[in-house]
Amino acid sequence: MFLQRNSKPPLARPKRFRKVIVMTRAKRETTVEGLCERADPASPVEHLIVCPDCGQIFDCRDEGQVRHHARQGHDPKL
């Protein structure tokens, strides 16, 4: 990753961005069900998860989307 000339190093970014970076790294290492369990329902965006298999963003509040993305080797929904 290349930093732009005027960009701040990652540790100097605002706290909320560091939280997103940490959460994103953690999400790569778990199952879809685990990601949805950790999502804060009070947050306006934490229920939107990036599927570790297909890379599509989906809503954890939709049980159909969770079941679809929990299957191994699935295709992104269009």
Sequence and secondary structure as in RCSB ss.txt:
>XXXX:A:sequence
MFLQRNSKPPLARPKRFRKVIVMTRAKRETTVEGLCERADPASPVEHLIVCPDCGQIFDCRDEGQVRHHARQGHD
PKL
>XXXX:A:secstr
    TT   GGGS HHHHHHHHHHHHHTTS HHHHHHHS TTSSSTTEEE TTT  EEETT HHHHHHHHSTT  
   
